[in-house]
Amino acid sequence: MKTSARLLCTASLAIATLVAVPDRADACTRVVYIGDGPDNVITGRTLDWKTDIPSNLYVFPQGIKRVSHDSTACMTWTSRYGCVVNVGYDLGATEGMNQNGLVVNLLYLPGTSYDLPPGTPDKRLPMSSSLWCQYVLDNFGSTAEAVQALSADQFKIVAPAMPGGSATTVHMAISDRTGNSAIIEYLDGKLSIHQGKQYQVLTNAPPYDQQLAVAEYWKTVGGLNMLPGTNRSQDRFSRASFYINCIPKDTSHEMAIAGVFGVIFNCSVPVGISVPDQPEISSTRWRSVADQKKLIYYYGITLNPSIMWIDLNEFDLSPGAPIMKLDIINQKKPYIGNVIRDMKKSTGYTPMFHPSQGDAFK
């Protein structure tokens, strides 16, 4: 009884913190399935937002040179891994998977603060929020490798407001083909990292340590007895945590893929959902499932009931190979199934360094 009371108290504090967060349109869910077989890991997510986020898909080869910002002092790198990347507004990477099976997802987190407290010296180099995800996909083959580099805290996220005016306040989820995950957050300018296979689920508010407290409370209740059913962040976290572990660990890979799709559909928000005093509850705009064993990225937009996919094994990812783009924003037909024949050579996207770059999408 004492343990349950402590969990209830902790969970209540976390929920109270969530309610105190200023209203924003934030809702996404990310889950990681870990099966018994070798590399049998699958990551799925929903992207929920108050307005549509026009997105294109790119396949980048190795050897792409990038800069973290357009300021004089910034980070530079040349990509070690080829990857498939989802690019919102054609301005910034929101998620992707590289050829080593590393998956990165960005989810909205109200209350994020990239700046150190006033008066604190900050020698970190600028990193555009539009390239943070790309940086990890380009450079690291495992979660542990990414965490080791990110822990050095070499850069500061520079985050201009998104088209439409919402702040680009996000946290990052990383998962690799072993099932190792990491949750990366900036709270009061300081880096917070949770790493381990137990961190299979991420939603939005509150910060991750408080999400874990809420989930721990519902674990004591038992998902077969009762689960919270609303679209709020902490309720989706609890449902996703229960359902992702209902999928048998020894099932076939195909059944596991189907199971992950089932979980993210369960956590999706139907079109038309709108709560006037709770704008953080928003419709699901798109869903993705990354098969980290077979290196297939599945993607579906809500307005098109079919699923499309990109198989990284079918692309030339060696240095010097062309960048390939699937133009979904200006698509003339619904994309269905394997879309390799619909992809065209491209020069890539232009990262968003300044708010004015998003004017065309306002």
N, C-alpha and C positions, 0 to 999 in steps of 0.2 A: 504493500500500500504506500509506504513512504517513497519508494522508487517511482511509482506511478504519479504520486502527487508532485514530486520534483519535476518529472517530465511534463506534466500538465502545466505547472507554473512556468517552466522554461518556454514551452510552446506558446502559452498565452502571452508572454512578453514578446516573443517573436512576432506573433500575429498583431499585437498592439503596435509594434514598430512598423509593420507593413501598413496598417491603417493610417498611421501618422504620416506616411510618405506622401508628398504632393501628388495630385492626380496626374497621371500620364497615360499614354496609350502603349502599354507594354505588356506583351504576352507572347512567350515562346516556350517550347518544351523540348529538351534534348535527352535522349536515353541511349544507353549502351548495353547491348546484349553480349554476354560472354558464355559461349558454349564449351562443351568438353573437348571437342576436337581441336587440332592444331590451328591456330590463327582463326578460329571460328568466332570472329568478333564483328558486330554490325552496329553502326551508329545511326540513329534516326532523329529527326527534329521537325518541328513545325515553326513557321514564321508567321506571327500574328501581329497585325498593326492596324491603326485607325484608318489608314488610307492604303491604297495599293503601293507596293514598292516594285516598280519595273526592274526586272533583273535579266541579265544575260549570262550564259555559260561560256567559259573559255577553257581551252586546254593549252597549257604552257609547257614547252620543253625545258630541259636543263639549259643552263648557260645564259639566262636572262639577267642583264645588269639593271639594278634598281638603286634608287636613293630614297631615304626615309622621309625626306621633306625637300622643299625647294629653297630652303634657307641656306646660308653660306656654310654653316657647320651642321652636318647631318651624318647619318650612317649610310654606308654603301655596302652592297653585297652582290654576288653573282649566284644565281640559284643553283643548288646542288641537285634538286629533285624536280622532275616534271610533275604536273598536277592538273586536276580539274578544279575550277574555281567558280563560285557563284558570285556575281558582281552586281550589287544593288545600284540602281540609277546609272549603271555603266560608269560608276565613279569610285567604287570601293568594294573590296572583297569582304563578303559576309560569312563565307564558309568555303570549305573545299576538302579534297583528299589528294595526297600526293602518291607517287608511285611506290612508296614504301608502306602504304597503308595507314599513314598518319592522317587523322581527321581533325579539323579545327572548326569550331562553331562560335560565332559571336551572338550573344543574346543581350537584350536590353536590361540594364540595371539602374533604376532611378536611385539617386543618392551617390553614384560614382563621383569621385573627385580625383582628378589626375594631378592637381596642383598640391605642392607641399604647403604647410601653414605659412602665412605671411611672415617675412623676415628670415625664412629658412633658405640658406644657399642651395641652389639647384643647378648642378653641373651636368645633368643628363642631356643627351642629344635629343632633338625633336624627332618623333615618329608619328606620321599622320595616322589617324585612326583608320583611314581607308586602306592602309598597307600593313597594319599590325598582323592580321590573319595571314596575309601573303608572305610576310617575313618568316613566320613560323613554318608554313608549308614549304617554302623555298629552301630552308636551311637545315631542317631536322628530320631524322628518320624514326625517332621514338619519343614518347612522352618524357622519359627521364632526361634525354638529351636536351629537349626543349626547356624543361624546367631548370636544368643546370644553367643554361644560357640566360634565361629570363630572370633567374634569381640574382644575377649580377646587377640588375636594375640600371642598365646602361642608358636607357632612353626614357623620355617622357612623352606620353600620348598627347598629341595636339589634335583636338577634336572640334572642327567647325560644325555648326548646326547642320542637320540634314535638310534636304529640300522639304519645305513645309514648315521649317523652323524648330523642330524638336531637337533637343540636345542629344549629341552622340555619346551617350553614357552607356557603356557596355562592359560585360565581363566575358571572359573567354573560356571555352571548354576544349580540352585536347584529349584525344584518345588514340591509342596505337593498336596494332594488330595482336598484341598480347593481352589487351583489355585494360592496360594501365591508363588511368585518367588523371587529368589535372584540371582544377578550376582556378582561374587567374582573375583577381579583382584588384582594383585600386580604390582604397578607402582612406579618405583624408590624405591623399597623395602617396600613401604607403602601399607597397605591394603585398598582397595576401595570396598565398598559394596553398591549396589542398591537393595532395597527390596520393593516389592509391586506386586499386581496382574497385574499392567500395563506393567510389564517387561516380556512380552510373547515371545519375539524374541531375539535371539542372533546369530551373525555370527562371523567374525574374526576381522580384523583391521577395523577402528582404535579403541582405547579404548572406552568403552561403552558410556560414556557421549557424545562423538563425534558421535557415531552411532545414538544416540537418536536425535541429531541435524539434521542429514541427513534425518532420517525418518520423522521428524516434517515438514521439507520442502516438502517432497513428499505428505504428508497428505494434505497440502494446495492445491496441484495440483489436487488431487483426482484420485484414482486408476482406476475409470471407464473412465477417460479421457486419461490417459497415465501412464504407469509404466516403469521403467528402465528395460531393458531386458538382460543385460550382466551377466556374471558369477562372476563379481567382488563382493567383500564382501558387500559393501554398497548397491548395486543393489539387491542382494538376500535379504538383510535385509528389504528393502522397499517392495519388492514383498511379502515376507513372512508376514510382518506386515499387509498388505492389505488383503491377501487371508485368513489368519487364522481367521480374523474377518468377512469374508464373510459366513463362515459356520453358519447356523442358530443355535441360542442358545437353541431353543426348539425342535430340531430334535431328532430322536431316537439315542440311544447310538451307534448302529451299523452304522448309517449314519455318525455320528460324527467321528468314527474310519476311515471310508472311506474318509471323508473330510480331515483328518490330513494326511493320505497317499497321497492324491492328492496334498496337499501343499508341502510336502517334495519331491515328484516327480517333481513338478514344479520348485523347487530350486536345483534339482540335476544337476550335470555336466556330459554330455555324455562321454562314453569311447572314448579316442582318442583325446580329447580336449587338446591342448598344444600350448601355446603362448611363443615363445622363450624369449622375453624380459619381460614376465610377468608369471614366473613359479608358482605364487600363484594361478593361475587358473588351477585346477587339477581335474581329473576324480573322480566321486563318487565311493567309494569302497564298502560301505554298508549303509543300512538304518535301523532305528529302530523306533517302535512306542510302547510306554509304556501306557497301559490302567490302570490308577491309581484307577479306580473304581473296576474293576474285577481282578486286579493284574495279568494281562497277558502281557508278554513282547514279542512283535513281532519283527522278525529280518530277514533281507534278504541281501545276498551279490550280488553284481552286476553280477558276473559270473554265478549265479544260479537264474533264473527268478522267482523261487517259494519263498514263505514266510514260515518260520518256527516260532514256538512259544513255550514259556514256561509259564505254568500256575502255579504260586506259590502256589495256593490252593491245588495242588495235591502232594506237597512235605511235608515231615516231617521236620519242621524247629525248632524243640525243641532242647535244648542243648544235645549234644551227638549223634545226628542224623548224618548220613554220608554226606560228601561233595560230590556233584554230578557234573560231567563234561561232556559237549558235545564237543568232539574233532573235531572241524571244520578244523583246520590246516591240520590234517592228514586224513580227511574223505575219505572213500572209495566209498561213494555214495552221491548223492544230498539229503539233508535233507528237508523234506516237512511236513508242518502241525505240529501237536503236537509231540515234539521230546522226551518226557519223556522216552519212551522205548529205545531210542538211547543213553541215558546218562549213564555213568559208575561211580562207586565210585572212589574217587580221594583223594589225600593228599592236593590238592590245588595248587596254583601257587607260584613260588618263586619271591618275589618282586625284582625289579631292583634297587640295591643300588649302583652299580658301572658300568661304561661303558662296561667293559669286558664281563658282563653277556649277552650283546646283540650281541656278535661276531657271533653267529650261524645264525643270521638273516641278516647279512650284505651282 
